[in-house]
Each structure stands twice: as structure tokens, then as C-alpha cells.
């Protein structure tokens, strides 16, 4: 997310650079929408908001769709930039574009992850709710990769207005994600003491609680039908 170009154009004359400006704006918008979507998704799993789950799901789904549309515009509009002249492979295939290949590839991978994981929402009945929830957890990873792409390569990453704008939505989502991960971590189990061998009770005293008693031998039956003592 953010602009993938080494040059900075003035928005006072957008004509020659309309595609680049469009891609830049769409990338920034996708960053904001995805941060809101991730944050809202983390809020939805809390008990406090379980009663409003239906309303929140509608907003969450809408934000997810807006994010995917903005990402599509971000990539497609970049193809029309007359300065860099990227090919479709440069924009949509990781590690093809030579310009800042690492940051670019991180953004491409994040975009494809968000697209594929977002599409699983519409086939969750086929893949099963449990499998869908397991896949849906990777949305946070794709979102974090998008942040790395935006702040590592975006033209606006060093601007004060961009940092302030994204911080308002990114910081709360990061805090919610950290709290979610901490809640899911299992608590430390105390060490168990080794079991002490049971001590037989002295003759004439009842056995203590928890001390197993020796089973009394069953009498044996004599072939003739009379009972004899086993001892």
C-alpha cells in the first residue's frame, strides 16, 4: 500500500500523472480501510460486543470489500503511469519488478492474501466454519505485511500528515491484535509433585484416606463343594 515510485508529482497539475496519483490515493485508502476492518474484526470476538454481532458483521464485510476494491484500483491504475511503465507482471507478480523488489513484493503478497482470504467468506459453508476461522486468522498477517509495504516503500510514509492519519487507525488495531494474542496464549501450568507411594496401614487401624488397601483374598471352592480358607 502507498505509492511505489521514486518520483514525487505535484497534485496541482494532475493531468500527466493522473494514474500515479490515483494509485497513490487508492493505496492510502486501502491502508485505512483494512486497518478499520481488522480492528473491527478483533472487536467482534469480544464478549462485550457479541450481542451486536450482526450489525458489526455488516460493517466489517463492507470495509473488507472496500479494501479489496481500493487494492485493485491501486494496482491497476499503476499500469497507466507514464514515468515507470510497469508491466502487469511487475505489478501483480512478486519479485519480478526490479525497483525496490523486496518492498514491492511484500505489498503484492499482502494484496493477494487479502483478496484470497476475503473470498473465503463467501465459501465458508463449503469449507466449514472451523476451517474458515483458521484461514481468517491470516488476515492479520496480510494486514501487517501491508503496513510494512506502506511504510517501507510508500512515497507518503515520511510525511507527518500520513503518519498522523494512519496512526489513528493502525495503533488501535495493533493494540487489539496484541491483546488478542496474549489472551490466546495458554497459562503456565504449575509443576506437579511426584506421587508418593502408598503406605499400608498398621494392623488394627483403619486405612487413611487415599491409601489403597490390600484386597481380601476370595475363598476358594473345594472340589467337593465345601469352602476352604485361601490362606
C-alpha positions in Angstrom: 0.0 0.0 0.0 1.2 3.5 -0.7 2.9 4.6 -3.9 5.6 2.6 -5.5 7.5 5.3 -7.4 10.8 7.1 -6.9 9.4 10.4 -8.1 7.0 12.8 -6.5 4.5 14.6 -8.6 2.6 17.8 -7.6 -1.1 17.4 -7.3 -1.5 20.9 -8.6 -1.2 19.6 -12.2 -2.6 16.0 -12.1 -3.1 15.7 -15.8 0.2 14.0 -16.8 0.3 11.9 -13.6 -3.3 11.1 -13.1 -2.8 7.3 -13.0 0.0 7.6 -10.4 -2.0 10.0 -8.2 -5.0 7.6 -8.4 -2.8 4.6 -7.4 -1.3 6.6 -4.6 -4.7 7.7 -3.2 -6.2 4.2 -3.6 -3.2 2.7 -1.7 -3.6 5.1 1.2 -7.3 4.5 1.3 -6.8 0.7 1.3 -4.5 1.0 4.3 -7.1 2.9 6.3 -10.0 0.7 5.3 -8.0 -2.5 6.1 -6.9 -1.2 9.4 -10.5 -0.4 10.4 -11.7 -3.8 9.1 -9.0 -5.6 11.1 -9.7 -3.6 14.3 -13.5 -4.1 14.0 -13.0 -7.9 13.4 -10.9 -8.1 16.6 -13.6 -6.2 18.5 -16.3 -8.6 17.2 -14.7 -11.6 19.0 -15.0 -9.9 22.4 -17.9 -10.8 24.7 -18.9 -7.2 25.2 -19.9 -6.8 21.6 -21.3 -10.3 21.0 -24.9 -9.0 21.1 -24.3 -6.6 18.3 -22.6 -9.2 16.1 -25.0 -8.9 13.2 -24.6 -5.1 12.8 -20.8 -5.3 13.2 -20.6 -8.1 10.7 -22.3 -5.9 8.0 -19.8 -3.1 8.7 -16.9 -5.4 8.8 -17.9 -7.0 5.5 -18.4 -3.6 3.9 -14.9 -2.5 5.0 -13.4 -5.6 3.6 -15.0 -5.2 0.2 -13.9 -1.5 0.1 -10.4 -2.6 0.9 -10.3 -5.1 -1.9 -11.7 -2.6 -4.4 -9.1 0.0 -3.3 -6.3 -2.5 -3.7 -7.5 -3.4 -7.2 -7.5 0.3 -8.2 -4.1 0.7 -6.5 -2.6 -1.9 -8.7 -4.4 -1.4 -12.0 -4.0 2.4 -12.0 -0.3 2.0 -11.6 -0.2 0.3 -15.0 -1.0 3.6 -16.7 1.9 5.6 -15.1 3.9 7.1 -17.9 7.1 7.5 -15.9 7.8 4.0 -14.8 5.8 2.0 -17.4 5.4 -1.1 -15.2 4.1 -4.3 -16.8 1.3 -6.4 -15.4 3.8 -8.9 -14.2 5.7 -6.1 -12.3 2.5 -5.1 -10.5 0.9 -8.4 -9.8 3.7 -11.0 -9.6 6.1 -10.9 -6.6 9.9 -10.5 -7.1 9.5 -9.5 -10.8 9.9 -5.7 -10.6 13.5 -4.7 -10.1 12.6 -1.4 -8.4 12.7 -2.0 -4.6 11.9 -5.6 -5.2 11.6 -6.6 -1.5 9.1 -3.8 -0.5 7.2 -4.2 -3.7 6.9 -8.0 -3.4 5.7 -7.7 0.3 2.9 -5.4 -0.9 2.0 -7.7 -3.8 1.9 -10.8 -1.5 -0.2 -8.8 1.1 -2.7 -7.8 -1.6 -3.1 -11.4 -2.9 -3.5 -12.7 0.6 -6.2 -10.2 1.4 -8.0 -11.0 -1.8 -7.9 -14.8 -1.4 -8.7 -14.7 2.3 -11.6 -12.2 1.8 -13.0 -14.5 -0.9 -13.2 -17.4 1.6 -16.0 -15.6 3.4 -18.4 -16.5 0.5 -17.4 -20.2 0.5 -17.3 -20.8 4.3 -20.3 -23.1 4.1 -18.4 -25.3 1.7 -15.1 -25.4 3.6 -16.6 -25.4 7.0 -16.7 -22.8 9.8 -13.8 -24.2 11.7 -11.5 -24.2 8.6 -12.7 -20.8 7.6 -11.9 -19.3 11.0 -8.4 -20.9 10.9 -7.8 -19.3 7.5 -9.3 -16.0 8.5 -6.6 -15.6 11.2 -4.1 -15.0 8.4 -5.9 -11.7 7.5 -4.0 -10.0 10.4 -0.7 -11.3 8.9 -1.6 -9.9 5.5 -2.6 -6.6 7.0 0.8 -6.4 8.8 2.6 -7.1 5.6 0.6 -4.3 4.0 1.8 -2.0 6.8 5.4 -3.0 6.1 4.9 -2.3 2.4 3.3 1.1 3.0 5.9 2.4 5.5 8.8 0.8 3.8 8.2 2.0 0.2 5.2 4.4 0.2 6.0 7.9 -1.0 3.9 9.4 1.8 5.5 7.3 4.5 7.8 10.0 5.8 5.1 12.7 5.7 3.7 13.9 9.1 0.2 14.0 7.9 0.4 10.4 6.7 1.9 9.2 9.9 -0.8 11.0 12.0 -3.6 9.8 9.7 -2.6 6.1 9.7 -1.7 6.1 13.5 -5.4 6.9 14.3 -6.5 3.6 12.8 -3.3 1.5 12.9 -2.4 1.9 16.6 -5.8 0.8 17.9 -5.8 -2.3 15.6 -2.3 -3.2 16.7 -3.3 -2.9 20.4 -6.3 -5.1 19.9 -4.3 -7.7 18.0 -1.7 -7.8 20.8 -4.4 -8.2 23.4 -6.0 -11.0 21.3 -2.7 -12.9 21.1 -2.0 -12.5 24.8 -5.4 -13.9 25.6 -4.9 -16.9 23.4 -1.5 -17.8 25.0 -2.0 -20.8 27.4 -1.2 -20.0 31.1 1.8 -21.6 32.7 1.0 -24.9 34.4 2.4 -25.4 37.9 4.8 -28.3 38.3 3.2 -31.4 39.7 4.8 -33.2 42.7 5.7 -36.8 42.2 3.2 -39.2 43.6 4.2 -40.7 46.9 3.9 -44.5 47.3 1.0 -45.6 49.4 1.9 -46.9 52.9 -0.1 -49.8 54.2 -2.0 -49.1 57.4 -0.8 -50.8 60.6 -2.7 -53.8 61.9 -5.8 -52.9 63.8 -6.0 -49.3 62.4 -8.2 -48.1 59.6 -6.5 -47.1 56.4 -6.0 -43.4 55.8 -8.0 -41.6 53.1 -6.4 -42.1 49.8 -4.3 -45.1 50.9 -5.2 -48.2 48.9 -6.0 -51.3 51.0 -4.9 -54.8 50.1 -7.8 -56.8 48.6 -9.0 -59.6 50.7 -8.4 -62.9 49.1 -11.6 -64.6 47.9 -12.3 -68.1 49.4 -11.8 -71.0 47.0 -14.3 -73.7 46.5 -13.2 -77.2 47.2 -13.9 -79.8 44.5 -16.4 -81.4 46.9 -18.3 -78.1 47.3 -17.0 -77.0 50.7 -15.3 -73.6 51.2 -11.7 -73.5 52.4 -9.6 -70.6 53.5 -7.3 -69.3 50.8 -4.5 -68.8 53.4 
